[in-house]
Amino acid sequence: MNFLRGVMGGQSAGPQHTEAETIQKLCDRVASSTLLDDRRNAVRALKSLSKKYRLEVGIQAMEHLIHVLQTDRSDSEIIAYALDTLYNIISNDEEEELEENSARQSEDLGSQFTEIFIKQPENVTLLLSLLEEFDFHVRWPGVRLLTSLLKQLGPPVQQIILVSPMGVSRLMDLLADSREIIRNDGVLLLQALTRSNGAIQKIVAFENAFERLLDIITEEGNSDGGIVVEDCLILLQNLLKNNNSNQNFFKEGSYIQRMKPWFEVGDENSGWSAQKVTNLHLMLQLVRVLVSPTNPPGATSSCQKAMFQCGLLQQLCTILMATGIPADILTETINTVSEVIRGCQVNQDYFASVNAPSNPPRPAIVVLLMSMVNERQPFVLRCAVLYCFQCFLYKNEKGQGEIVATLLPSTIDATGNSVSAGQLLCGGLFSTDSLSNWCAAVALAHALQGNATQKEQLLRVQLATNIGNPPVSLLQQCTNILSQGDKIDRRGSKIQTRVGLLMLLCTWLSSCPIAVTHFLHNSANVPFLTGQIAENLGEEEQLVQGLCALLLGISIYFNDNSLENYTKEKLKQLIEKRIGKENFIEKLGFISKHELYSRASQKPQPNFPSPEYMIFDHEFTKLVKELEGVITKAIYKSSEEDKKEEEVKKTLEQHDNIVTHYKNMIREQDLQLEELKQQVSTLKCQNEQLQTAVTQQASQIQQHKDQYNLLKVQLGKDSHHPGSHSDGAQVNGIQPEEISRLREEIEELKSHQALLQSQLAEKDSLIENLKSLHAASMSEQASATCSSRDPEQVAELKQELIALKSQLCSQSLEITRLQTENCELLQRAETLAKSVPIGESEHVTAAKTTDVEGRLSALLQETKELKNEIKALSEERTAIQKQLDSSNSTIAILQTEKDKLDLEVTDSKKEQDDLLVLLADQDQKILSLKSKLKDLGHPVEEEDESGDQEDYDDEIDDCDKDQDI
């Protein structure tokens, strides 16, 4: 404390001697008094003096106050006074103006007293333990004091809290306090605690901070809430900014979905208070934190997809196209939408489909570009629109193609009712506002970034200049404006237009030999560039010289030597003669040495304090970094090295082609493997199904076997009872041999009956098959146009089938009757075996058996005949099926030939129509030329005209004949 005493002694306007003595006496009372009331009154007096005599109270009383906190915890009143006194000593918020001179002479008292307080880490731990007290008069001053300590010396205090057991968890409990003032100050405390400390940020996040803060924001009314919402949003930003773990936790916890209601701004006439603007601005910044280009690509992409799926992007686009939105909110919304769609194809496609609520509806991109090229719009808004356009085209080849297509002749609206994006870019590129020139050039360069196809397509763009002059290409018009320099009176920076055009040309020509050839084909371009580079100009023009050197270097490096006058070797010789290689490389280095180059290379967003600083584009700085070294090597290379390099390039191209070929083969083989795997899987499924079917059939067979064995056992048991009867019969005079013979005959009858039933079932199944096959053949015969079968034969087959069915029905009736008779015979045989004499029984049984056998033989004969007829019918059906198949194949062949002939006839008709149109146009031109010749006084023979007319009529007649054919 010596340095504090020195500060105190050096004050010129210090307190009076009596006040210093008073403070000393109060400190003595706090230290030595045994009564709690005396100590409490002394601490209260120190509190009242601590605001005015901060230095003296801090020097003399701090140790005593800390001791009070340690020993008098049972009395909440004295603890509250001690905490308030320490807060007044450490905090810089309530310094009195009267002490301003003394404060200037002394050092920062707050940080010095904080350093004294945290010199013993136990003091901070003591303060954390006091926060567990529920008493308002203890908890609230403790929160304020800890917040002040963190504001004064954040990192050391953060480290003490981090290593303290349950230190962060105790502070998180403040958010659940029912008293709003403690909860709100707890949010401020966590703000200071989480600032620039990733470890504490993770702990706070995993202590359910996101859930609690989002609940507070919802309770306070989202964007319509007060300053508490602002504090919660700042704390959320601290937790999420540059913290990938917390960002992933926020996304996985589905908290992005809870952000959507924030942007439901409601009616435009509801008013925009200053606090609402601040809240919504912080909400938009929080969205940008999650999708910032500096985040890992995977994390950004997942957040972008989640924002689209939950409707957050759609809500932002609604704000973007709404009316009555404040300018700063609109600007920040454009920047937010930009980063939500940047590099995400799904979001970019959705943004391309958004239309402004105008009549007729216009795409949002067109409306934004209209603001960008309008010099009356605010500068920050124009920068935001440019950033949005760049993000829309970032890694979006589809969007690049759509923008370039609006410049091509085939897609331009001839009626002029609607303005396209390409027309707006061209209008901005050639306006008299240098900022519009720069923005349009950079936007068009992003439409070509990394897309060789669109670079070639843009060469087709033709621009109409003055009336009567032929159109010129866009490339030629850019070089024309570049060569004019400062001759055109423009508003804004002198070099901004030329820098923008040079960046556009460099992006256009890089990696596109065709564009380089078009550029070199204009004989004025190379002399202009060499003249610009060779001149010794001021510092402002050095950047233009560097860009001209880069453009000339690109023309050399990507030159395919298709123009004899401007081959690589000749251009390098030209540089060596007129500029000098060393001078050329020095001028090329002016770009990367420029003070604004490093600033633009840091972030993709074009964020400039004023239009004069808008010189470089972020993506262009990447291009310069990529090409500067290779162009330097290309300038110093000899022709032999160039040839070797070209050979190596050709070899590499051949190698790439071979690799591509094998890749395609591997891809095809992978597809075949997938198909085979699918076939194997289907076969496995079929095999499993068959195995289950076999198992089921085996179980059924086993069941039948068991039933058979059971019946066999039952029959064996039944056979014992007739044995006993036979014994009785033998006693009565009947022989057992006769009874056994009767039983054998009955068994034979049963076997014949079973055979007939099986044959009948087979016949029924055959008839059903024949009926189904016959129905299929009849449908095929009806659908075929060239059937070779008469309907009369089909009718005969139907009649035969009906006759067969009637015969089978009669046979089934006969079999049923035989079964009944068989049952009667069995019953009679049993009764006769008991009562009838042997002579009569033998006679009756023999007669019945003879009758049954005769009938069975007749049925067997009829069954054989039916089988023969069914076999003949099946053979006849097979022949009919073969004839139908052959007729169907013939029809298919004829149909394909007919389709080919129809296509040929259609093509010939189209060609004839085209010839007729061409002949009509030619005849019209001839007539117009003859009329002009007549007007000029040249004689024209009428015979030629009539002859031409006759020839033309003959040609038309021939064409009509061909068309009829």
Secondary structure by P-SEA (a helix, b strand, c coil): caaaaaaaaaccccccaaaaaaaaaaaaaaaccccaaaaaaaaaaaaaacccaaaaaaaccaaaaaaaaacccccaaaaaaaaaaaaaacccccccccaaaaaaaccaaaaaaaaaaaccaaaaaaaaaaaaccccccaaaaaaaaaaaaaaccaaaaaaaaaccaaaaaaaaccccccaaaaaaaaaaaaaaacccaaaaaaaaacaaaaaaaaaaaaaccccccaaaaaaaaaaaaaccccaaaaaaaaaaccccccccccccccccccccaaaaaaaaaaaaaaaaaacccccaaaaaaaaaaaaaaaaaaaaaaaaacccccaaaaaaaaaaaaaaacccaaaaaaaaaccccccccccaaaaaaaaaacccccaaaaaaaaaaaaaaacccaaaaaaaaaaacccccccccccccaaaaaaaaaacccaaaaaaaaaaaaaaacccaaaaaaaccbbbbcccccccccaaaaaaaaaaaccccccccccaaaaaaaaaaaaaaacccaaaaaaaacccaaaaaaaaaaaccccccaaaaaaaaaaaaaaaaaacccccccccaaaaaaaaaacccaaaaaaaaaccccccaaaaaaccccccccccccccccaaaaaaaaacaaaaaaaaaccaaaaaaaaaaaaaaaaaaaaaaaaaaaaaaaaaaaaaaaaaaaaaaaaaaaaaaaaaaaaaaaaaaaaaaaaaaaaaaaaaaaaaaaaaaaaaacccaaaaaaaaaaaaaaaaaaaaaaaaaaaaaaaaaaaaaaaaaaaaaaaacccccccaaaaaaaaaaaaaaaaaaaaaaaaaaaaaaaaaaaaaaaaaaaccccaaaaaaaaaaaaaaaaaaaaaaaaaaaaaaaaaaaaaaaaaaaaaaaaaaaaaaaaaaaaaaaaaaaaaaaaaaaaaaaaaaaaaaaaaaaaaaaaaaabbbbbaaaaaaaaaaaaaaaaaaaaaaac
